[in-house]
Every structure is written in C-alpha cells, then in structure tokens.
C-alpha cells in the first residue's frame, strides 16, 4: 500500500508509539477533493499528520505561522512533535529531520523580529525531551504533558515532597 510519503513500501509497522491506541499509526487511502490521497494518522482517525517531506506542505505551514505572527500570535505549541517526521524503516519518533524543522521554525520566528515562543509537546523520557531545546536554537519551552497531572496527584497524595524535588531537578523550563 502506498503511504502519505509516496513510498510504495512504507514500513508503517515499524513506527512506534510509547503507548497503545486502538487505531494508531496507520495510513489509509481516502478521497480528498475527488483526488485519491494517502493520509497518515499517528494517533487517531480525526488527527491527520502533515507530510513535512513535501516542500509545499512545509512552505504552507511556514506561511500560516507568519500570518499568525502578523495577527498577534506569539506562542506556538507543536503538539506531539516527536512524531513530525516519518521515515520508512525507522520508529518514526525523534528523528533528526524533526529537530531541523523546529530549528527552521525558530529561525523564522526570530527573523520576524517578534518575540515569540516555540513550545514542543512530548511525552518522552527526560533525555529525549530535553533534546528539543537543541543548542538554544529549537524550542524555547518544553511541555511534557504527563508531568502536570503527576505533580497534582503527588501534591494530593503522600508524594508531595518527592514531586517538589522532581520539579527542582528538572527545572522550571519543563512544565
């Protein structure tokens, strides 16, 4: 089956999620504007991924970012960013190309001379999560979506002190 990436033999079974979803990590053929296309959906049928390998998709996304900045948006939250780039034969998570695209987004925001913040959202172990800061050329903030509920739970349980220590160790840039 062809895939979103236009590769006749995309190995989608290799793509990995850190958790299980019933209909995750699939491509399927659907018709859009009477033109058959293959769309990838990492998490659920209602969340379609964009193919950033396609220069037209990347350019369109950049134009949308610029338009949003011109209309006052200053914070960009990049949801599930670790899965941005899909490469056949890989786990499709934390690939080098993902980091390069985040660097590109950060550069564009910097060139617009508008103070903006790029927030990467992940659910990864600390080392991989921290990697999204790059060399101060990727994310401004990193959001690990599992951390806030864990902190709240710990404050209302016997683990309050442990949570405070964890927060101090991880630092305030990860929230």
HELIX and SHEET records of a PDB file:
HELIX    1   1 UNK A   12  UNK A   14  5                                   3    
HELIX    2   2 UNK A   55  UNK A   70  1                                  16    
HELIX    3   3 UNK A   81  UNK A   83  5                                   3    
HELIX    4   4 UNK A   96  UNK A  111  1                                  16    
HELIX    5   5 UNK A  126  UNK A  130  1                                   5    
HELIX    6   6 UNK A  131  UNK A  133  5                                   3    
HELIX    7   7 UNK A  145  UNK A  155  1                                  11    
HELIX    8   8 UNK A  160  UNK A  170  1                                  11    
SHEET    1   A 2 UNK A  26  UNK A  32  0                                        
SHEET    2   A 2 UNK A  35  UNK A  41 -1                                        
SHEET    1   B 3 UNK A  75  UNK A  78  0                                        
SHEET    2   B 3 UNK A 117  UNK A 122  1                                        
SHEET    3   B 3 UNK A 141  UNK A 144  1                                        
END                                                                             
